[in-house]
Amino acid sequence: IINPSEYAWDRYQQEIIPGILKADDDFLTYFQKNGYEFSFEEVLNQTICEKPIVFLLGKQDQVVGFEDSLQLAPYLPNSSYSILNSAGHTIQIDQAFLVMAHLQDFLKKHKTSPSL
């Protein structure tokens, strides 16, 4: 039997820490001071995308949040959204089995889809 805390810590060390160690602190500081928006974001947010998309969102994500993603729904008619409780910014660790199930379902449905 796997200890959930051990499993989460092992995944965190393998998936998150390497990115933190490689982060460009000067760039991140600049990005945080000057905002996260692209110059073309208004046009991008009004562009219709017909491709199938799956959004897996952590309800307790304090970095990104999930509400903003829901505002994209009118522009993404073939999208599906799942908001997973007990999941934060590391949703793939917090709810590993649910994330895998959703992704497997999405890939199964669109495996032979020429639209991907």
C-alpha positions in Angstrom: 0.0 0.0 0.0 1.3 3.4 -1.0 1.3 6.2 1.7 -0.5 9.1 0.0 1.8 11.6 1.7 5.0 9.8 0.6 3.6 9.5 -3.0 2.7 13.2 -3.1 6.2 14.2 -1.8 8.0 11.9 -4.2 6.0 13.3 -7.2 6.6 16.9 -5.9 10.3 16.3 -5.8 10.4 14.8 -9.3 8.0 17.2 -11.0 8.0 20.5 -9.2 11.4 21.0 -7.6 13.4 20.7 -10.8 11.3 23.5 -12.3 11.8 25.7 -9.3 15.5 25.1 -9.4 15.7 26.1 -13.1 13.5 29.1 -12.8 14.8 32.5 -14.1 14.2 34.7 -11.0 14.9 37.9 -12.9 12.3 37.0 -15.6 9.7 35.9 -13.0 10.2 39.2 -11.0 9.8 41.2 -14.2 6.7 39.2 -15.3 5.1 39.6 -11.9 5.7 43.4 -11.8 4.5 43.9 -15.4 1.6 41.6 -15.7 0.8 38.3 -17.4 -1.1 39.6 -20.3 -0.1 39.2 -24.0 -0.5 42.3 -26.2 -2.9 40.3 -28.4 -4.9 38.8 -25.5 -8.2 40.6 -26.3 -8.2 39.2 -29.8 -7.2 35.8 -28.6 -10.0 35.7 -26.0 -12.5 36.4 -28.8 -11.2 33.7 -31.2 -13.4 30.7 -31.7 -11.5 27.4 -31.5 -13.4 24.3 -32.7 -10.7 21.8 -31.5 -11.6 19.5 -28.7 -10.1 20.7 -25.4 -10.2 19.3 -21.9 -9.7 21.6 -18.9 -8.8 20.0 -15.6 -8.9 22.6 -12.9 -8.1 22.5 -9.2 -10.8 24.1 -7.1 -8.2 25.1 -4.5 -5.6 26.4 -7.0 -4.4 29.6 -5.4 -1.9 30.4 -8.2 -4.2 30.4 -11.2 -7.7 29.7 -9.9 -10.4 28.1 -12.0 -12.9 30.8 -12.6 -11.0 32.6 -15.4 -10.9 29.4 -17.4 -14.6 29.1 -17.4 -14.9 32.5 -19.1 -13.4 30.9 -22.2 -16.2 28.4 -22.7 -18.2 30.5 -25.3 -15.1 30.6 -27.5 -14.3 26.9 -27.1 -17.5 25.1 -28.1 -15.9 21.6 -28.0 -14.3 22.0 -24.7 -15.1 20.2 -21.5 -14.3 21.3 -17.9 -13.7 19.4 -14.8 -13.2 21.2 -11.5 -11.6 18.8 -9.1 -12.0 19.4 -5.4 -9.1 18.8 -3.0 -6.7 19.9 -5.9 -4.5 22.9 -6.1 -1.9 24.1 -8.6 -0.3 20.6 -8.5 -3.6 18.9 -9.7 -1.7 16.1 -11.3 -0.3 15.2 -7.8 -3.3 16.2 -5.7 -5.8 14.1 -7.7 -3.5 11.9 -9.8 -6.1 9.1 -10.4 -8.9 11.5 -11.4 -6.5 13.4 -13.7 -5.4 10.2 -15.4 -9.0 9.0 -15.8 -10.1 12.3 -17.4 -7.1 12.4 -19.8 -7.6 8.7 -20.7 -11.2 9.4 -21.4 -10.4 12.5 -23.5 -7.8 10.6 -25.6 -10.0 7.6 -26.1 -12.8 9.8 -27.4 -10.5 11.7 -29.7 -8.1 9.0 -30.7 -9.2 8.8 -34.3 -10.3 12.4 -34.5 -8.8 14.2 -37.5 -9.5 17.5 -35.7 -6.6 17.0 -33.2 
